[in-house]
Amino acid sequence: MRIRRVMSLISGDLRLGFRSPVILWILIMPFAITFLLQVVFVALFDPVPRICIHDSGESSITMALESTEGIRLYRAESPEELKEFIKNNNADLGLLIDNGFDEAVRDGLKPELEFYFSGESLVSNRIVSSLLVLDLLREMEESETPVEVVLRTGNRDEAIPVSRKLIPAVVLFVLIVAGIFVPAFMLVEEKEHGTLRALLVTPVRVSDILLSKALLGFTMTLAMCFITLALNGALSGRPLALLATIAAGTVVCNGIGLIYGTVAGNAKTLYTLVKSLNILLVGPILFYLFPGWPQWIARIFPTYWFIDPLYSITLKGAEFSDVRFKLAVALVIGILLFLAVVPLSRRMKRKLAE
C-alpha cells in the first residue's frame, strides 16, 4: 500500500535524521534564535534607562522609582559600590541620597543630591533618567513643573518594541531554512550515500520518496515555527490566521526544497544553489527595511505572498480575511512548484539509473 510505504520512509528519515548535524541544527534553531533575540538584540537595540541608587534613609524617590515601569532600578549597598556600578557601565545614572533628604527638601533647605552618569550610556537614557528624578523632586517639594514633558512616538509602528518587530523576521528565517533544507538536504544526503539508488530498485517509487520528504519537511517546519512563536510570546491573538500563513509559506518552501533536492547532485551544489538564489527568497524583506522603494516590486518575489501576511498579522493585527487573497496566491505558487518537481524527478531518476 502506497501510504504505508510513505510512512515507512518517513519513519526511516526520522531515525537517521537525528544523526545529521543539519537536522539537529534545525531542531535547536528556534531556541538559539530566541535566545539571541530576547537577550542580545533587546539589550543592544531596545535599551531601557538603568538607574542605580544608594539610599541611606529610604527616600520617597526610591519608592517611586521602584514602582515606575520602563526602567531598571538597582540598589547599591554603599557609595563605593554605586560608583563602581557606574564605572562599569552597569547603569546610566547613579543617585546618592543621604538620610533625611526628603525632610530637608520639604523644609526648603536645598540638600545636595549627587548624580553620577556613565560615560558609555546612551544620551537618551541619561535625559529620560534625569527628567524622571527631577519630576519626582518637584512632586516632593509640591512645586509646579515649569513645563510639561510628554513623550510621543511619531507613529504606531515606532511604538512597537524592537524585539517584537524582529519576531516575524525570526519566524520567517526558521520557516525558510527548515522548509527548504529539510526536504532538500535529506534528498541530497540519500543521493550521496547511495540509498536513493538502492530504494529505486525496490517497489518504492520516486513519487513516494518525494512525498515522504515533503510531509516530513511540512510537519517539522510547522512545528519549529510555532515553537518559535510560543517562545517569543507571539501566539496569542490570531493563532488560526498564523497557522494558515505558516502552512501556505511552508508549502512554498517545501516546493523550493524539493526542486533544490532533485537538481543538486551533492551537498556542495545544494549550498551553491541556496546562496545563489537567496535573493529570491529574502528579497521582499528589503522593502520593509526601505519603505521608500516602489512596493509593487516586492510582489514579483514568490515568498512575498506569505511574508507580507506574516508581518501584517504579527505586527498590525490583521485578520485572516485581510490576507486570504495573498495566502491563496502563495498556495497556488506552492502547487506550481510541486508540479515543476515532476519532470525534475524523472530527470533525477534517469541520472541515478546511468
GUDRENTI-199895 format. One record per residue (C-alpha): residue number from 1; residue in one letter; x, y, z. Coordinates in steps of 0.1 Angstrom, whole numbers, plus 5000, padded with zeros to 4 digits. Layout:
atom bapa->NUM; lumgu->A; X->X; Y->Y; Z->Z $
...
//
This chain:
atom bapa->1; lumgu->M; X->5000; Y->5000; Z->5000 $
atom bapa->2; lumgu->R; X->5014; Y->5034; Z->4990 $
atom bapa->3; lumgu->I; X->5006; Y->5052; Z->5022 $
atom bapa->4; lumgu->R; X->5023; Y->5025; Z->5042 $
atom bapa->5; lumgu->R; X->5055; Y->5029; Z->5020 $
atom bapa->6; lumgu->V; X->5055; Y->5067; Z->5025 $
atom bapa->7; lumgu->M; X->5051; Y->5063; Z->5063 $
atom bapa->8; lumgu->S; X->5079; Y->5037; Z->5064 $
atom bapa->9; lumgu->L; X->5101; Y->5062; Z->5045 $
atom bapa->10; lumgu->I; X->5093; Y->5090; Z->5070 $
atom bapa->11; lumgu->S; X->5100; Y->5067; Z->5099 $
atom bapa->12; lumgu->G; X->5134; Y->5058; Z->5084 $
atom bapa->13; lumgu->D; X->5142; Y->5095; Z->5078 $
atom bapa->14; lumgu->L; X->5133; Y->5103; Z->5114 $
atom bapa->15; lumgu->R; X->5156; Y->5076; Z->5128 $
atom bapa->16; lumgu->L; X->5185; Y->5087; Z->5106 $
atom bapa->17; lumgu->G; X->5178; Y->5124; Z->5106 $
atom bapa->18; lumgu->F; X->5187; Y->5129; Z->5142 $
atom bapa->19; lumgu->R; X->5223; Y->5119; Z->5133 $
atom bapa->20; lumgu->S; X->5226; Y->5147; Z->5108 $
atom bapa->21; lumgu->P; X->5241; Y->5180; Z->5121 $
atom bapa->22; lumgu->V; X->5219; Y->5200; Z->5097 $
atom bapa->23; lumgu->I; X->5187; Y->5184; Z->5110 $
atom bapa->24; lumgu->L; X->5199; Y->5188; Z->5146 $
atom bapa->25; lumgu->W; X->5206; Y->5225; Z->5140 $
atom bapa->26; lumgu->I; X->5171; Y->5230; Z->5126 $
atom bapa->27; lumgu->L; X->5156; Y->5214; Z->5157 $
atom bapa->28; lumgu->I; X->5176; Y->5236; Z->5181 $
atom bapa->29; lumgu->M; X->5173; Y->5267; Z->5159 $
atom bapa->30; lumgu->P; X->5141; Y->5282; Z->5175 $
atom bapa->31; lumgu->F; X->5158; Y->5281; Z->5209 $
atom bapa->32; lumgu->A; X->5191; Y->5295; Z->5197 $
atom bapa->33; lumgu->I; X->5175; Y->5324; Z->5177 $
atom bapa->34; lumgu->T; X->5150; Y->5332; Z->5205 $
atom bapa->35; lumgu->F; X->5180; Y->5335; Z->5229 $
atom bapa->36; lumgu->L; X->5197; Y->5359; Z->5206 $
atom bapa->37; lumgu->L; X->5165; Y->5379; Z->5201 $
atom bapa->38; lumgu->Q; X->5155; Y->5382; Z->5237 $
atom bapa->39; lumgu->V; X->5189; Y->5386; Z->5253 $
atom bapa->40; lumgu->V; X->5213; Y->5401; Z->5227 $
atom bapa->41; lumgu->F; X->5191; Y->5422; Z->5204 $
atom bapa->42; lumgu->V; X->5169; Y->5435; Z->5232 $
atom bapa->43; lumgu->A; X->5200; Y->5446; Z->5251 $
atom bapa->44; lumgu->L; X->5216; Y->5463; Z->5221 $
atom bapa->45; lumgu->F; X->5186; Y->5478; Z->5203 $
atom bapa->46; lumgu->D; X->5158; Y->5481; Z->5228 $
atom bapa->47; lumgu->P; X->5175; Y->5495; Z->5259 $
atom bapa->48; lumgu->V; X->5157; Y->5510; Z->5289 $
atom bapa->49; lumgu->P; X->5171; Y->5536; Z->5313 $
atom bapa->50; lumgu->R; X->5191; Y->5520; Z->5342 $
atom bapa->51; lumgu->I; X->5192; Y->5538; Z->5375 $
atom bapa->52; lumgu->C; X->5214; Y->5528; Z->5405 $
atom bapa->53; lumgu->I; X->5206; Y->5542; Z->5439 $
atom bapa->54; lumgu->H; X->5223; Y->5542; Z->5473 $
atom bapa->55; lumgu->D; X->5197; Y->5554; Z->5497 $
atom bapa->56; lumgu->S; X->5206; Y->5559; Z->5533 $
atom bapa->57; lumgu->G; X->5171; Y->5569; Z->5545 $
atom bapa->58; lumgu->E; X->5145; Y->5551; Z->5523 $
atom bapa->59; lumgu->S; X->5136; Y->5583; Z->5504 $
atom bapa->60; lumgu->S; X->5102; Y->5586; Z->5486 $
atom bapa->61; lumgu->I; X->5122; Y->5590; Z->5454 $
atom bapa->62; lumgu->T; X->5135; Y->5554; Z->5457 $
atom bapa->63; lumgu->M; X->5100; Y->5541; Z->5464 $
atom bapa->64; lumgu->A; X->5085; Y->5560; Z->5435 $
atom bapa->65; lumgu->L; X->5112; Y->5546; Z->5411 $
atom bapa->66; lumgu->E; X->5106; Y->5511; Z->5423 $
atom bapa->67; lumgu->S; X->5070; Y->5513; Z->5411 $
atom bapa->68; lumgu->T; X->5079; Y->5531; Z->5378 $
atom bapa->69; lumgu->E; X->5076; Y->5510; Z->5347 $
atom bapa->70; lumgu->G; X->5100; Y->5512; Z->5318 $
atom bapa->71; lumgu->I; X->5132; Y->5515; Z->5338 $
atom bapa->72; lumgu->R; X->5156; Y->5491; Z->5356 $
atom bapa->73; lumgu->L; X->5164; Y->5500; Z->5391 $
atom bapa->74; lumgu->Y; X->5194; Y->5487; Z->5411 $
atom bapa->75; lumgu->R; X->5202; Y->5492; Z->5448 $
atom bapa->76; lumgu->A; X->5238; Y->5498; Z->5459 $
atom bapa->77; lumgu->E; X->5248; Y->5489; Z->5495 $
atom bapa->78; lumgu->S; X->5274; Y->5517; Z->5496 $
atom bapa->79; lumgu->P; X->5286; Y->5548; Z->5477 $
atom bapa->80; lumgu->E; X->5317; Y->5529; Z->5466 $
atom bapa->81; lumgu->E; X->5295; Y->5501; Z->5451 $
atom bapa->82; lumgu->L; X->5274; Y->5527; Z->5433 $
atom bapa->83; lumgu->K; X->5304; Y->5544; Z->5418 $
atom bapa->84; lumgu->E; X->5318; Y->5510; Z->5407 $
atom bapa->85; lumgu->F; X->5284; Y->5502; Z->5391 $
atom bapa->86; lumgu->I; X->5286; Y->5534; Z->5371 $
atom bapa->87; lumgu->K; X->5322; Y->5530; Z->5362 $
atom bapa->88; lumgu->N; X->5315; Y->5495; Z->5347 $
atom bapa->89; lumgu->N; X->5285; Y->5509; Z->5327 $
atom bapa->90; lumgu->N; X->5260; Y->5487; Z->5346 $
atom bapa->91; lumgu->A; X->5237; Y->5518; Z->5350 $
atom bapa->92; lumgu->D; X->5231; Y->5550; Z->5331 $
atom bapa->93; lumgu->L; X->5225; Y->5572; Z->5362 $
atom bapa->94; lumgu->G; X->5237; Y->5569; Z->5398 $
atom bapa->95; lumgu->L; X->5220; Y->5587; Z->5428 $
atom bapa->96; lumgu->L; X->5234; Y->5591; Z->5463 $
atom bapa->97; lumgu->I; X->5206; Y->5600; Z->5486 $
atom bapa->98; lumgu->D; X->5215; Y->5609; Z->5522 $
atom bapa->99; lumgu->N; X->5195; Y->5602; Z->5553 $
atom bapa->100; lumgu->G; X->5169; Y->5629; Z->5559 $
atom bapa->101; lumgu->F; X->5169; Y->5641; Z->5523 $
atom bapa->102; lumgu->D; X->5131; Y->5642; Z->5520 $
atom bapa->103; lumgu->E; X->5126; Y->5663; Z->5551 $
atom bapa->104; lumgu->A; X->5153; Y->5687; Z->5540 $
atom bapa->105; lumgu->V; X->5136; Y->5692; Z->5507 $
atom bapa->106; lumgu->R; X->5102; Y->5698; Z->5522 $
atom bapa->107; lumgu->D; X->5117; Y->5724; Z->5546 $
atom bapa->108; lumgu->G; X->5133; Y->5743; Z->5517 $
atom bapa->109; lumgu->L; X->5169; Y->5736; Z->5528 $
atom bapa->110; lumgu->K; X->5180; Y->5725; Z->5493 $
atom bapa->111; lumgu->P; X->5201; Y->5695; Z->5502 $
atom bapa->112; lumgu->E; X->5227; Y->5681; Z->5479 $
atom bapa->113; lumgu->L; X->5218; Y->5653; Z->5456 $
atom bapa->114; lumgu->E; X->5247; Y->5636; Z->5439 $
atom bapa->115; lumgu->F; X->5243; Y->5625; Z->5402 $
atom bapa->116; lumgu->Y; X->5267; Y->5601; Z->5385 $
atom bapa->117; lumgu->F; X->5265; Y->5594; Z->5348 $
atom bapa->118; lumgu->S; X->5281; Y->5565; Z->5329 $
atom bapa->119; lumgu->G; X->5302; Y->5579; Z->5300 $
atom bapa->120; lumgu->E; X->5292; Y->5549; Z->5279 $
atom bapa->121; lumgu->S; X->5254; Y->5552; Z->5284 $
atom bapa->122; lumgu->L; X->5231; Y->5565; Z->5257 $
atom bapa->123; lumgu->V; X->5223; Y->5602; Z->5258 $
atom bapa->124; lumgu->S; X->5186; Y->5594; Z->5255 $
atom bapa->125; lumgu->N; X->5188; Y->5572; Z->5286 $
atom bapa->126; lumgu->R; X->5206; Y->5600; Z->5306 $
atom bapa->127; lumgu->I; X->5179; Y->5625; Z->5296 $
atom bapa->128; lumgu->V; X->5150; Y->5603; Z->5305 $
atom bapa->129; lumgu->S; X->5165; Y->5592; Z->5338 $
atom bapa->130; lumgu->S; X->5173; Y->5628; Z->5348 $
atom bapa->131; lumgu->L; X->5139; Y->5642; Z->5339 $
atom bapa->132; lumgu->L; X->5123; Y->5614; Z->5358 $
atom bapa->133; lumgu->V; X->5142; Y->5622; Z->5390 $
atom bapa->134; lumgu->L; X->5137; Y->5659; Z->5387 $
atom bapa->135; lumgu->D; X->5100; Y->5654; Z->5382 $
atom bapa->136; lumgu->L; X->5099; Y->5633; Z->5415 $
atom bapa->137; lumgu->L; X->5118; Y->5661; Z->5433 $
atom bapa->138; lumgu->R; X->5092; Y->5687; Z->5422 $
atom bapa->139; lumgu->E; X->5064; Y->5664; Z->5435 $
atom bapa->140; lumgu->M; X->5082; Y->5661; Z->5468 $
atom bapa->141; lumgu->E; X->5085; Y->5699; Z->5473 $
atom bapa->142; lumgu->E; X->5050; Y->5703; Z->5459 $
atom bapa->143; lumgu->S; X->5061; Y->5728; Z->5433 $
atom bapa->144; lumgu->E; X->5046; Y->5732; Z->5398 $
atom bapa->145; lumgu->T; X->5066; Y->5720; Z->5369 $
atom bapa->146; lumgu->P; X->5075; Y->5749; Z->5346 $
atom bapa->147; lumgu->V; X->5069; Y->5728; Z->5315 $
atom bapa->148; lumgu->E; X->5051; Y->5695; Z->5309 $
atom bapa->149; lumgu->V; X->5072; Y->5669; Z->5292 $
atom bapa->150; lumgu->V; X->5052; Y->5644; Z->5271 $
atom bapa->151; lumgu->L; X->5070; Y->5617; Z->5252 $
atom bapa->152; lumgu->R; X->5052; Y->5607; Z->5220 $
atom bapa->153; lumgu->T; X->5061; Y->5584; Z->5191 $
atom bapa->154; lumgu->G; X->5058; Y->5595; Z->5156 $
atom bapa->155; lumgu->N; X->5035; Y->5567; Z->5146 $
atom bapa->156; lumgu->R; X->5021; Y->5534; Z->5158 $
atom bapa->157; lumgu->D; X->5049; Y->5513; Z->5143 $
atom bapa->158; lumgu->E; X->5076; Y->5532; Z->5163 $
atom bapa->159; lumgu->A; X->5058; Y->5523; Z->5195 $
atom bapa->160; lumgu->I; X->5063; Y->5486; Z->5189 $
atom bapa->161; lumgu->P; X->5094; Y->5473; Z->5208 $
atom bapa->162; lumgu->V; X->5123; Y->5463; Z->5186 $
atom bapa->163; lumgu->S; X->5122; Y->5428; Z->5199 $
atom bapa->164; lumgu->R; X->5086; Y->5424; Z->5188 $
atom bapa->165; lumgu->K; X->5094; Y->5439; Z->5153 $
atom bapa->166; lumgu->L; X->5120; Y->5412; Z->5149 $
atom bapa->167; lumgu->I; X->5097; Y->5383; Z->5156 $
atom bapa->168; lumgu->P; X->5083; Y->5380; Z->5121 $
atom bapa->169; lumgu->A; X->5118; Y->5381; Z->5106 $
atom bapa->170; lumgu->V; X->5129; Y->5353; Z->5131 $
atom bapa->171; lumgu->V; X->5099; Y->5331; Z->5122 $
atom bapa->172; lumgu->L; X->5105; Y->5338; Z->5086 $
atom bapa->173; lumgu->F; X->5141; Y->5326; Z->5089 $
atom bapa->174; lumgu->V; X->5130; Y->5294; Z->5106 $
atom bapa->175; lumgu->L; X->5103; Y->5288; Z->5080 $
atom bapa->176; lumgu->I; X->5126; Y->5293; Z->5050 $
atom bapa->177; lumgu->V; X->5156; Y->5274; Z->5065 $
atom bapa->178; lumgu->A; X->5136; Y->5244; Z->5078 $
atom bapa->179; lumgu->G; X->5111; Y->5244; Z->5049 $
atom bapa->180; lumgu->I; X->5138; Y->5243; Z->5022 $
atom bapa->181; lumgu->F; X->5166; Y->5224; Z->5039 $
atom bapa->182; lumgu->V; X->5147; Y->5195; Z->5055 $
atom bapa->183; lumgu->P; X->5134; Y->5180; Z->5021 $
atom bapa->184; lumgu->A; X->5164; Y->5193; Z->5001 $
atom bapa->185; lumgu->F; X->5192; Y->5181; Z->5024 $
atom bapa->186; lumgu->M; X->5176; Y->5147; Z->5032 $
atom bapa->187; lumgu->L; X->5172; Y->5141; Z->4995 $
atom bapa->188; lumgu->V; X->5207; Y->5151; Z->4986 $
atom bapa->189; lumgu->E; X->5221; Y->5131; Z->5015 $
atom bapa->190; lumgu->E; X->5205; Y->5099; Z->5002 $
atom bapa->191; lumgu->K; X->5220; Y->5106; Z->4968 $
atom bapa->192; lumgu->E; X->5255; Y->5109; Z->4983 $
atom bapa->193; lumgu->H; X->5251; Y->5078; Z->5004 $
atom bapa->194; lumgu->G; X->5237; Y->5057; Z->4976 $
atom bapa->195; lumgu->T; X->5205; Y->5049; Z->4995 $
atom bapa->196; lumgu->L; X->5183; Y->5067; Z->4969 $
atom bapa->197; lumgu->R; X->5196; Y->5045; Z->4941 $
atom bapa->198; lumgu->A; X->5190; Y->5014; Z->4962 $
atom bapa->199; lumgu->L; X->5154; Y->5024; Z->4970 $
atom bapa->200; lumgu->L; X->5146; Y->5028; Z->4934 $
atom bapa->201; lumgu->V; X->5153; Y->4991; Z->4926 $
atom bapa->202; lumgu->T; X->5125; Y->4982; Z->4952 $
atom bapa->203; lumgu->P; X->5088; Y->4987; Z->4947 $
atom bapa->204; lumgu->V; X->5092; Y->5022; Z->4961 $
atom bapa->205; lumgu->R; X->5085; Y->5050; Z->4936 $
atom bapa->206; lumgu->V; X->5102; Y->5083; Z->4932 $
atom bapa->207; lumgu->S; X->5069; Y->5100; Z->4940 $
atom bapa->208; lumgu->D; X->5068; Y->5080; Z->4973 $
atom bapa->209; lumgu->I; X->5103; Y->5093; Z->4983 $
atom bapa->210; lumgu->L; X->5095; Y->5129; Z->4974 $
atom bapa->211; lumgu->L; X->5061; Y->5128; Z->4992 $
atom bapa->212; lumgu->S; X->5078; Y->5115; Z->5023 $
atom bapa->213; lumgu->K; X->5104; Y->5143; Z->5022 $
atom bapa->214; lumgu->A; X->5076; Y->5169; Z->5017 $
atom bapa->215; lumgu->L; X->5054; Y->5156; Z->5045 $
atom bapa->216; lumgu->L; X->5084; Y->5154; Z->5069 $
atom bapa->217; lumgu->G; X->5095; Y->5189; Z->5059 $
atom bapa->218; lumgu->F; X->5060; Y->5203; Z->5062 $
atom bapa->219; lumgu->T; X->5055; Y->5188; Z->5097 $
atom bapa->220; lumgu->M; X->5089; Y->5198; Z->5111 $
atom bapa->221; lumgu->T; X->5087; Y->5234; Z->5096 $
atom bapa->222; lumgu->L; X->5052; Y->5239; Z->5110 $
atom bapa->223; lumgu->A; X->5063; Y->5227; Z->5145 $
atom bapa->224; lumgu->M; X->5095; Y->5247; Z->5145 $
atom bapa->225; lumgu->C; X->5077; Y->5279; Z->5135 $
atom bapa->226; lumgu->F; X->5051; Y->5275; Z->5162 $
atom bapa->227; lumgu->I; X->5077; Y->5267; Z->5188 $
atom bapa->228; lumgu->T; X->5095; Y->5300; Z->5178 $
atom bapa->229; lumgu->L; X->5062; Y->5319; Z->5181 $
atom bapa->230; lumgu->A; X->5055; Y->5304; Z->5215 $
atom bapa->231; lumgu->L; X->5090; Y->5311; Z->5229 $
atom bapa->232; lumgu->N; X->5086; Y->5347; Z->5219 $
atom bapa->233; lumgu->G; X->5051; Y->5351; Z->5233 $
atom bapa->234; lumgu->A; X->5035; Y->5358; Z->5199 $
atom bapa->235; lumgu->L; X->5009; Y->5330; Z->5197 $
atom bapa->236; lumgu->S; X->4981; Y->5349; Z->5214 $
atom bapa->237; lumgu->G; X->4956; Y->5368; Z->5193 $
atom bapa->238; lumgu->R; X->4952; Y->5351; Z->5159 $
atom bapa->239; lumgu->P; X->4966; Y->5315; Z->5160 $
atom bapa->240; lumgu->L; X->4944; Y->5303; Z->5131 $
atom bapa->241; lumgu->A; X->4955; Y->5331; Z->5108 $
atom bapa->242; lumgu->L; X->4991; Y->5324; Z->5118 $
atom bapa->243; lumgu->L; X->4986; Y->5287; Z->5111 $
atom bapa->244; lumgu->A; X->4972; Y->5294; Z->5077 $
atom bapa->245; lumgu->T; X->5000; Y->5318; Z->5069 $
atom bapa->246; lumgu->I; X->5028; Y->5295; Z->5080 $
atom bapa->247; lumgu->A; X->5012; Y->5265; Z->5063 $
atom bapa->248; lumgu->A; X->5010; Y->5284; Z->5030 $
atom bapa->249; lumgu->G; X->5046; Y->5295; Z->5034 $
atom bapa->250; lumgu->T; X->5057; Y->5260; Z->5042 $
atom bapa->251; lumgu->V; X->5041; Y->5246; Z->5011 $
atom bapa->252; lumgu->V; X->5061; Y->5272; Z->4990 $
atom bapa->253; lumgu->C; X->5093; Y->5265; Z->5008 $
atom bapa->254; lumgu->N; X->5089; Y->5227; Z->5006 $
atom bapa->255; lumgu->G; X->5083; Y->5230; Z->4969 $
atom bapa->256; lumgu->I; X->5115; Y->5250; Z->4965 $
atom bapa->257; lumgu->G; X->5133; Y->5225; Z->4987 $
atom bapa->258; lumgu->L; X->5122; Y->5196; Z->4965 $
atom bapa->259; lumgu->I; X->5134; Y->5214; Z->4934 $
atom bapa->260; lumgu->Y; X->5168; Y->5221; Z->4950 $
atom bapa->261; lumgu->G; X->5170; Y->5184; Z->4962 $
atom bapa->262; lumgu->T; X->5162; Y->5169; Z->4928 $
atom bapa->263; lumgu->V; X->5185; Y->5193; Z->4909 $
atom bapa->264; lumgu->A; X->5215; Y->5192; Z->4932 $
atom bapa->265; lumgu->G; X->5237; Y->5161; Z->4930 $
atom bapa->266; lumgu->N; X->5256; Y->5167; Z->4962 $
atom bapa->267; lumgu->A; X->5257; Y->5190; Z->4993 $
atom bapa->268; lumgu->K; X->5282; Y->5214; Z->4978 $
atom bapa->269; lumgu->T; X->5259; Y->5220; Z->4948 $
atom bapa->270; lumgu->L; X->5229; Y->5224; Z->4971 $
atom bapa->271; lumgu->Y; X->5247; Y->5251; Z->4992 $
atom bapa->272; lumgu->T; X->5257; Y->5269; Z->4960 $
atom bapa->273; lumgu->L; X->5221; Y->5269; Z->4948 $
atom bapa->274; lumgu->V; X->5208; Y->5283; Z->4981 $
atom bapa->275; lumgu->K; X->5234; Y->5310; Z->4982 $
atom bapa->276; lumgu->S; X->5229; Y->5319; Z->4945 $
atom bapa->277; lumgu->L; X->5191; Y->5321; Z->4947 $
atom bapa->278; lumgu->N; X->5189; Y->5335; Z->4982 $
atom bapa->279; lumgu->I; X->5178; Y->5369; Z->4970 $
atom bapa->280; lumgu->L; X->5146; Y->5354; Z->4955 $
atom bapa->281; lumgu->L; X->5137; Y->5341; Z->4990 $
atom bapa->282; lumgu->V; X->5145; Y->5371; Z->5012 $
atom bapa->283; lumgu->G; X->5142; Y->5399; Z->4987 $
atom bapa->284; lumgu->P; X->5108; Y->5411; Z->5000 $
atom bapa->285; lumgu->I; X->5123; Y->5418; Z->5034 $
atom bapa->286; lumgu->L; X->5144; Y->5446; Z->5019 $
atom bapa->287; lumgu->F; X->5112; Y->5465; Z->5010 $
atom bapa->288; lumgu->Y; X->5102; Y->5466; Z->5048 $
atom bapa->289; lumgu->L; X->5136; Y->5480; Z->5056 $
atom bapa->290; lumgu->F; X->5134; Y->5506; Z->5028 $
atom bapa->291; lumgu->P; X->5097; Y->5516; Z->5026 $
atom bapa->292; lumgu->G; X->5106; Y->5544; Z->5001 $
atom bapa->293; lumgu->W; X->5112; Y->5518; Z->4974 $
atom bapa->294; lumgu->P; X->5084; Y->5510; Z->4950 $
atom bapa->295; lumgu->Q; X->5064; Y->5484; Z->4969 $
atom bapa->296; lumgu->W; X->5049; Y->5467; Z->4938 $
atom bapa->297; lumgu->I; X->5084; Y->5452; Z->4930 $
atom bapa->298; lumgu->A; X->5082; Y->5430; Z->4962 $
atom bapa->299; lumgu->R; X->5052; Y->5412; Z->4947 $
atom bapa->300; lumgu->I; X->5074; Y->5397; Z->4920 $
atom bapa->301; lumgu->F; X->5091; Y->5375; Z->4946 $
atom bapa->302; lumgu->P; X->5073; Y->5342; Z->4953 $
atom bapa->303; lumgu->T; X->5079; Y->5345; Z->4990 $
atom bapa->304; lumgu->Y; X->5062; Y->5379; Z->4993 $
atom bapa->305; lumgu->W; X->5028; Y->5363; Z->4993 $
atom bapa->306; lumgu->F; X->5033; Y->5347; Z->5027 $
atom bapa->307; lumgu->I; X->5059; Y->5371; Z->5041 $
atom bapa->308; lumgu->D; X->5035; Y->5401; Z->5039 $
atom bapa->309; lumgu->P; X->5006; Y->5383; Z->5056 $
atom bapa->310; lumgu->L; X->5030; Y->5372; Z->5084 $
atom bapa->311; lumgu->Y; X->5041; Y->5408; Z->5090 $
atom bapa->312; lumgu->S; X->5005; Y->5420; Z->5088 $
atom bapa->313; lumgu->I; X->4992; Y->5395; Z->5113 $
atom bapa->314; lumgu->T; X->5020; Y->5397; Z->5139 $
atom bapa->315; lumgu->L; X->5026; Y->5435; Z->5138 $
atom bapa->316; lumgu->K; X->4995; Y->5451; Z->5125 $
atom bapa->317; lumgu->G; X->4968; Y->5428; Z->5139 $
atom bapa->318; lumgu->A; X->4954; Y->5418; Z->5105 $
atom bapa->319; lumgu->E; X->4926; Y->5392; Z->5104 $
atom bapa->320; lumgu->F; X->4926; Y->5361; Z->5082 $
atom bapa->321; lumgu->S; X->4900; Y->5379; Z->5059 $
atom bapa->322; lumgu->D; X->4926; Y->5406; Z->5053 $
atom bapa->323; lumgu->V; X->4953; Y->5383; Z->5040 $
atom bapa->324; lumgu->R; X->4933; Y->5354; Z->5025 $
atom bapa->325; lumgu->F; X->4939; Y->5365; Z->4989 $
atom bapa->326; lumgu->K; X->4977; Y->5367; Z->4993 $
atom bapa->327; lumgu->L; X->4977; Y->5333; Z->5010 $
atom bapa->328; lumgu->A; X->4957; Y->5319; Z->4981 $
atom bapa->329; lumgu->V; X->4983; Y->5332; Z->4957 $
atom bapa->330; lumgu->A; X->5010; Y->5316; Z->4979 $
atom bapa->331; lumgu->L; X->4992; Y->5283; Z->4978 $
atom bapa->332; lumgu->V; X->4989; Y->5284; Z->4940 $
atom bapa->333; lumgu->I; X->5027; Y->5292; Z->4938 $
atom bapa->334; lumgu->G; X->5034; Y->5262; Z->4960 $
atom bapa->335; lumgu->I; X->5013; Y->5239; Z->4939 $
atom bapa->336; lumgu->L; X->5031; Y->5251; Z->4907 $
atom bapa->337; lumgu->L; X->5064; Y->5245; Z->4924 $
atom bapa->338; lumgu->F; X->5053; Y->5209; Z->4932 $
atom bapa->339; lumgu->L; X->5042; Y->5204; Z->4896 $
atom bapa->340; lumgu->A; X->5076; Y->5216; Z->4885 $
atom bapa->341; lumgu->V; X->5092; Y->5188; Z->4906 $
atom bapa->342; lumgu->V; X->5076; Y->5161; Z->4885 $
atom bapa->343; lumgu->P; X->5098; Y->5165; Z->4853 $
atom bapa->344; lumgu->L; X->5128; Y->5172; Z->4875 $
atom bapa->345; lumgu->S; X->5122; Y->5139; Z->4895 $
atom bapa->346; lumgu->R; X->5121; Y->5120; Z->4862 $
atom bapa->347; lumgu->R; X->5154; Y->5136; Z->4852 $
atom bapa->348; lumgu->M; X->5169; Y->5127; Z->4886 $
atom bapa->349; lumgu->K; X->5157; Y->5090; Z->4882 $
atom bapa->350; lumgu->R; X->5174; Y->5087; Z->4848 $
atom bapa->351; lumgu->K; X->5207; Y->5101; Z->4861 $
atom bapa->352; lumgu->L; X->5206; Y->5077; Z->4890 $
atom bapa->353; lumgu->A; X->5199; Y->5048; Z->4866 $
atom bapa->354; lumgu->E; X->5230; Y->5056; Z->4845 $
//
